[in-house]
Amino acid sequence: MRILERVLCAAIAAVAVIAVAAAKPAAPLPELSAVHGTTQLFVDGKPFLVLGGELDNSSASSAAYMKDVWPKLAAMNMNTVLAPVYWEFIEPQEGKFDFRSVDVLIKNARQRNMHVVLLWYGSWKNSMSSYVPAWVKRDDGRFPRAALSDGTTLEFLTANSAANLEADSKAFGALMKHIRTIDGTKHTVIMVQPENEVGMVQDAREHSALANAAFAAAVPAQLTDYLAKNKDRLEPALRAAWAANGFKVGAGWEATFGAGPATDELFNAWTEALYTGKVAAAGKAIYPLPMFANAALIRPGYKPGQYISGGPLPHLFDVWHAAAPALDFLSPDLYFPNFVEWARQYVRPGNPLFIPETGRVNAAEMGANGFWAFGALNAMGFSPYAPEFLSPEEQKVLGAAFGILRALSPQILEAQGTGRLAGIRTPTAFDGKQDLSAQKIGLGRYTFDVHFRAPPPISIGQKEEVDLPGAHGGVILQTGADEFIVAGTGMLVYFGAVDGRQAGIESVWEGRYDKGMWVPGRALNGDETNQGRHLFVPTGTFTVHRVRLYPYR
């Protein structure tokens, strides 16, 4: 009897455990959430900073090739990989899907405790349609192409075709259904980018028969209703064009906004955004992960038609927001030297900053850009492009920067939007000229005068400051009334008090964070702080310092 009782008790206990497990709520899906007046990405209910790397276009096409790439990504302290999903791979025959390439990508990411942002290379990649399946490429009657104003047909799909949109949406929906099935509880995949750098090339808008018919028709009420509702907040050029034509509604594109390349681009932005937004909506209806669109940016002096026109660029934000409400935000692919200038343009109410692609500078400059984006603009993520092709030395430098950012992520996330976090970066113009002017920052009751030039040594009679070599950038994070974390590279930091008093250095420790805990290194004093005058953040490397100050008369 006792044996039977023990068996019954064990069975009841097992059932209870199963019931408790069944009752335990699943972790919420990745989502964007407002925190401290800013927007953060939440993964499994916790805020998350994306320290990513976007794979080169072709790397993810081969699992064998990626075997040597994964260790490089992990060594660079990346917590997320941004990876393409190729329409031609997953739907080689219409209606027949093959997700093996996606499965192996997710499997390998999980093995390294990394997350994934999927990039849907569907109808367009850099405006072209090179990743559509062969059955789409070979049937231009059913799947019509875009055309130039002279009638020349281009080898990419028109955004004005219902057949093109339907085929893309079905494939993307199938992808999202598969992700939900294999990853709906694990949340390895945290965001999705439908399409890639969409827009028109060589003309400001496309001129296929379908496009010309749509351009001749009235501007859709969906757009003019949005413009009317947001009239006082529209981009200045768009509002001026609409105002110059009497704020018309129900009229054609040229009658509403005037004739010329700017209106052509507005039309192209509308068609591309509408298409991309509908693809995103089709996927979100199945599995609602955060989704975004990325933009190829504009060189100075270029006009519509000279760049990829109609993409999610700042002067077209209103059109994209009206046409594609399923997209959660718009992002810059930031390769130009004037990183600071462009990044600031993508920080708008309702549009948090996420940088899915960046590069064309050395790893130290990339790291400095990342520190500044997280500290100054409350960025959600930062991702250099093709990190697998950086030299071993460059990978080491970027890994050092990402290692510090990864260790500081809890403190950064807690401080974003609170006024206890600041970012530092030397702005650079498009021509590469860097502004090394000192920057003044206020946090709590202290001021921080950040210099990028060293004062001349008095003993040798030198009078001019000397530029610090290398990259310059970092963050200052307030952790207490008198305590701060200063991290980055290439800075001299002088301290003051906001009430006019002076600020003394009580202590400076170099060190690191390990699993959220501070591990001190050397206590810096004497020559290392110029006899208590300033903190020197070394150049050529990325470091962390804990500073304690005190005010005095």
N, C-alpha and C positions, 0 to 999 in steps of 0.2 A: 504493500500500500504506500509506504514511504517513497519507494522508487517511482511509483506512478505519480505521486504528488510532486516529486522533484521534476519529473518529465513535464507534467502539466504546468508547473511554475515556470520552467525554462521556456516552454512554448508560449505562455502568456507574456513573459518578459520579452521574448523575441518579437511577438506581435506588437507590443507596446513600443519597442524601439523602431519598428517599421512604421508604426503610426506617427510617432514623433517626427521621424525623418520625412514622411510624406507630408506632415503638416508644416514642416519648416519652409518658409517662403523662399522661392528661388531668388538669386541675386538679380537686381534690376538690370535691364539692358543698358549698354553704354548710352549715355545721353549728355546733352549740354544743360548746365544748370547755372542760374544766376547766384553768385556768391560775392558778398562785399561790394556790390555794384559793378562787378565784372562778370565775365562768363568763363566757366571752366568745364572741361571734359571730365565726366565721371565714369569710371569703369568699376563694375561690381560695387556700386554705391559709394566709391571713394574718389576724390579728385585725383587727376592723373596728368602729368606732363609728358607729352610725346617727345622723346629724344630719339629721333628717327634717322633712317637712311633710306632714300628712294633708290631702288635698284635701277641700273641701266636698263634700257628698253628690252634687251634680249636676254638678260641674265636669268630671269625666272622661267624662260622657255625650256630649260634643261635642268632636271634634278641633279644629274651628274655634275654639271658645271657648278651648281650651287653648293656642292659639298665643300668646296674650298672657300666659298664666300661666307657661309654661316659663321665659321670661327672668327673671321675678320670683323664681322658686324658685332659679335659678342665682345671681342677684344677692344672695340671702340666704345664700349659701354652703352650701346644703343639698346633701348627697351622696346623698339618698334621698328618693323620693316614696312616700307611702302612698296607694294609690289603689283605689277600689272596682271590683269586677267585678260587673256586674249580671246575675243569672240571667235576667231577662226579655230582656236583649239577646243573650246567647249561645245561648239555646235558645228562640227565638220560637215554634217548633213542636216538639212533642215528638219527640225523637230527631234533630232537624235543628239542627246547631250553626253558629253564625256568630261567629268569633273576631276579626273585623276591629277591634272596639273595643280588644281586648287587644293586638293586633299593633301598632296605631298608638301605643298607650301605651308599649310596650316600645321601639319604634323611636325615639320622641322622647326617652326616657330615655337610650338609648345615645348619641344624638347629643350629649348634654350630659354624658356620663360619669357619669350618675347610676344608682343602683340603684332597685329597686322592691320594696316590700312590698305584696302583693295582699291586698285585703280582700274576702272572698267574701260579697256580699250575696245570700245564698241564701234559706233559709226565713225568716230573721229579720234585721231591722235595727232596733235599739232596741226589741226585743221584737215589733215588728209585721212583717207579711208583705207589705209594699208593693212589694218588688222581685221577687216570684215571677212567672212568666210568666202571661199571660192564660189559657192553657189550664189552669193550676192554679187561678187565681182563680175561674174560671167553673164549676168542677166540685167543689163542696163535698161531693158525695156520695162521690166517689172520694178527695178530699183534705180530710178533715174538719178543722174549726176547733176552737179552744179555746173554753171556756165558763166563765162565772162561776157562783158557787154558786147564784144564783137562776135558772140555766138560760139566761141571755142568751148568745147566741153572739157571739164576738168575731171581728174580721176578721184573725185570724192563725192559722197552722197549729198544731195540737196536736202536741206532741212524742211523743205516745203512739200515733201512727199508723205502721204499717209502710209504707204506701203513700207517705206524705209523706217518710219517711226514704229510701226506695228512689229516689224521683224526684230528691231533692236529691243523694244520694250519686252517682248516675249522672252528673248534670250536673257536679258537682265533680270527679269522676274524669275526665270528658272534658276539663275545663279543665286539670287537672294533666298529662294526656297531651299536650295541645297545648303547654303550657309546656315540657315535657321535649323535645318535638320541635324547637321554635324557639329554645330557650334552654338546652338541656341542656349545652352546652359554654361558652357565654358568661357564664352566671350573672348576668344582669341582675336577675332576680327572686331575692331572697335569703331571703324568708320569706313565709308565708301565714297569714292570720287567717280561719279558717272561721266564718261567721256574724258577728253584731255585737251586742254588748250584749244577750244573750239573757236572758229572764226573764219573769215573769208580772206583769201590772199589774191593779190594782183588787182582787185577791184574793191571798192568800199562795200559793195553788196553783190550777191550773186544774181545772175540774169537768165536762169532757166525759164522755160515757159511757165512753169508753176510759180516761180518767184515773181515774174513780171505780172502775172494775174493777181497775186496777193498784194503786190506793191500798188497796183492800180485801184484796188478796193479800199474801202474806208479803214482807217486806223481802228483796230479792234477796241470795243468798249472796255474790255478788261484792262487795257493800258490807259485809256483816257480817264476811266473811273479812278484808277490808282493815282494818276497825275493830279486829278482834281482834289482827291482826298488829302494829298500830301503837297499841295501847291506851294506852301510856304517853306518846305524843306527839300525841294528838288535841287538837283545839281544845277549850278548857275547857268551853264550853257544851254542845258535842256529847257529850263524855265524861260530863258530869254528867247529861245527859238519859238517856243509855244506862244509866249506873250506877243511876240512880233507878228504873229498870225491870228491874233484875237482869241487865243485859248479855244480854238475850234474843237468840236467833237462831231463825230459822224462824217468827217471829211477824209479825203485821201491823204497819203503821207506827205506829199509836197505841199498840199494846201494847208496842212496842219502845222508843219515844221519848216516849210520853205524848201526850195530845191537846192541840191548840192551834195557833196560827199558826206557831210555830217548827217543829213537826213537818210542818205543811203545806208550809213553805218547804223543809225538808230533802227532802221527796218531789219537789217541783218542781225543786230543784237536781239531784236524781238523774236525772229524766227529761230535762231540758234538757242536762245534761252527757253523758249516755249518747248522746243523739242527736248532739250536736256532736262528741263523740269518735269516733263511728262514721263520720260524714262525713269527719272528718280522717283516720281510718284508711284509708278508701277512697281518698283522694287520695295518702296516703303510700305505699300499696302500689304506686302507679304512679310517683310521683316524690317521694322522701322529703325534701322541704325542711323546715326547722324550722317548727313551727306553734304558734299560741297562741290563747287566748281572752281577750277584753277585758270589763271590768266597768263598768257604771254604778254609781257609789258612792251612799252613804246620807247623807242630811242628819241632823243630830243630832235624836234623839227620834223618828225615824220607825220604824214597826213593819212587819213583813212585810205586804205588801199595799199599803202606802203608798209603796213604792219599787219599782223593777223587781226582783222577788223571785226568788231562785234562781240568780242569775248567779254568776260566779266571784269572790265576795266573800271576805274573809279568814276569816270565821267558817264558810264553806262549803268551804274548801280541801280538807278531807279527802274530802268527797263528790265533788268534781270530780276529785281525783286517783284515787279508786277507780273512777269511772265512765268517765274519759277518759284512759287512759294514753298515747294517741297524741299528746296535746297536750304540748308541751315546757315550757310555762310559762303562767302566768296574769298578766294585766296590768291596771293601773288606768287608766281614763280620768279624768284628774285635773283637774277644773275648780274645785274648792273652794279657798278661801283657805288652809286648813290643809294645804298641799301636803306639808310636811315630815312631818307626822303620818301622812298616808295613804301616802306613798311608803315609809316605813319598814315598814309592815305587809305590803308585797309583797316584802320581802327575806327569804326563808326558805331553809333548806337545800334545794337542788334547785329553787328558784324564783328565778332571777335577775331583776333589774329591767329592764323595758322599758316605756317610757311612750309608747303609740301616739297618745294624744290629750291635749292640755292647752291651757289658755287662760283667758279671762275675767279676765286681768290685762294690764297694759301690757307692751310688748315687753321693757323693761328687767327687769321682774320675771320674765318667762319666761326670759330669758337667765340671770338669777341662779339660778333653779331648775335650769336645765340644768347649770350649773357645779357646783352642789352635788350633784346626782344622780350625775354622773360621778365626782366626787371623793370623796364621802362614802359612797355606796352602790354603787359599781362598776357603775353602770348600763350596759347594752349600747346603749341608744338613747333618744332624746328627740325628741318630735315635736309641735310646736304644730299645732292644728287650724285649717284654712281660712286659711293664711298669705296666700293670694292676695287676701284681703279686708282685710288690714291696710293702714293708711294708708301713703303713701310714707315718712313720717318713721318710723313704727313698723317698717316693713320695713328701713329703714336701721339702726335700733338692733339689731334681731334679727340682721341680717346681720353687724354688727360682733361680736356675741357668738359667733355660729356661726363667723365667720372665725377667731377666736382658738382656739375649740375644735377646729376642723378642723386648724389648724396645729399644735396641741399634741397631736393624737390619738396620734401614735406614742409620745410620752412618757407620756401618760395610760395607754395600753394596756399599756405596759411596766411601769408602776408599780402598776396596780390589783392589789390583794391582797397587795402586798409590804410594806405599812406605810410606804411612802415618799410616800403621797398622802393629802391631806386635803381635805375640802370644807367650805365656809363658807356659812351661810345664816341669816338671822334668821327664826326660826319665827313663823308667824302663826296665830292662832286662827281658828275658823270665823267669828267675828263681825268679823274683820278687824283685831283688835288685834295689833300686832307687838311681839315681844320683842326689845328692843335691848340686852339684857344682853351684856356682854363674853364672849367665848368663848376658852378656852385650849386650844391644840393642841401636842402634842409630836411632833417628827420628828427622828430622829437624836439628837444631843446638844443640841438647841436647843428652846426653847419659843417659841410665838407667841401673844401676847395680842392678840386681834383685837377692836377697838372700833368701834362704829358711831355714836359721839358724839365730837365734837371737844372737847378741853380748852379752858377759857375763856382768852382772851388775858389774860395777867397785867397788861399795861400799862393796861387799862381797868377793872381792878378787878372784873371779872365772876367769879362763883363757880361757877355751874352749867354743866355740859357742855351743848353744843348738838347736837341731833340732826343728823346728816349727811342732806342731802336725797336723795330718790330711792331706788333699789333698793340692796340690800346682798347680795353673794354672790361666791363665787369658789373658787379652788383654790390650794393650796400643794403644790408638787411638789419633792421633794428630788432633786437631780441629782449631788450630790457630798457629801463629808463636811461641807463648809462652804458649799455652794452650793444655791440654791433658785430656783425660778420661782414668782412670785406673780402670779396673773391674776384679773381680775374687776372688780368695781365697788363703790364706796362703803364703803371700809374704812380704818381706821388700824391698822397692825400694829406692835406693840412686840415686842422680842426679848429672850430670856433663855437661860440654859443650864440643863440638867436637873440638873447637879451643884451647883447653888446659886451658881455664878459668874454674872457678868454677860456679856452678849453685845454686842459692838460691831459697827457697820456698817462693813465694809471698803469696800464699793462697792455702789451701786445704779445699774443701767442700765435705762432704758426702751427699748423696741424691739419687734421682731416676729420671727416665724419665717417663713421662706420656703423651701419644699421641704425642711424639716427643719433648715435652717441658721439660726442666730441672726444677725439683722441689727440691730446696735445703733443706738440713737438718741442721746438725751442721757445724759450721766453726771449723776446727780442728787446734789446735796450741798447743804450750807448750808441755805438757807431751805426747799428742797424736801424735806429730811429733818428739818426742825426742829433743825438743827445736830447731826445724828446721833442723834436721839432715836427716830425711828420712820419707817416707810414709809407714805406717804399714797397710797392707790389711789383715784383721782378718782371722783367721782359723776357720773352723767349720761352716762357712756361706759364702754366696756370696754377695758382696757389690760393689757399684759404687762410685768413687771419681772423682771430677774435680780438676785438679791441674794447678796452674799458676806459672811459673818459671821466673827467671831473671838471666842473666849471670853477673859475676863480676870477677875482678882480685883478 
